[in-house]
Amino acid sequence: MGRGKVQLKRIENKINRQVTFSKRRSGLLKKAHEISVLCDAEVALIVFSTKGKLSEFSTDSCMERILERYERYSRAEGQLVAIDTVSQGSWTLEHAKLKARIEVLQKNQRHYMGEDLDSLSLKDLQSLENQLDSALKNLRSRKNQIMFESISQLQKKDKALQEQNNMLSKKVKNKEKELAQLCPLEQQKQESSSPPVLGKSFQPFNVTGDVFQAVRNTGDDEGTSQQNNETNTTIPAWMLSHIS
């Protein structure tokens, strides 16, 4: 059967208690030595028996150095704990102050909105009214300032657009003048290159009517033929040759 679990309580039998102490002390010293060798750790072990007998173990027999290091560490740790305690207390106080400040601000905000006014006295209501009047004046002043700035910017934009419009109008007028100067020159070039036109005094004659009239009158008397001949003399020779 395996070993049962030992209850951790004081051994009443003195002899058994002394035997157990000796065995456990030897095992504890052995474990301290092992951990110092295996893990390269600085170990200091101090054990006092019920009779006041000292049993100790230290790495490389430097108990004093280990104890000094322990004291420095304990002192620094105590300071850190004290600082943390003070800091925690200050943060708690700061939290309480901020919480109270938030409550006051929320209460003032409700008053500005016209809520929870029953708890205010006449003096408090007059003070609140003065604050609202002052805030309203500041709001109106700021609104007017923004409106004036906006109007000024619009006026500047209007002026810039007018100047741009005037510049464009001047450019258009200059282009029209240039085109007006170029038109007479183009007309003169076209007139110089076009063929000459007959004058209004030129009267075309009816060649066909004169020819057929001469043919019908060939059998008339001499006087008439002479008149016709005189009339035919006005017809060109090349046309008479074609008719005959």
Beta strands, then each sheet from edge to edge (+ up, - down):
strand 1: 44-48
strand 2: 54-58
sheet 1: 1+ 2-
end
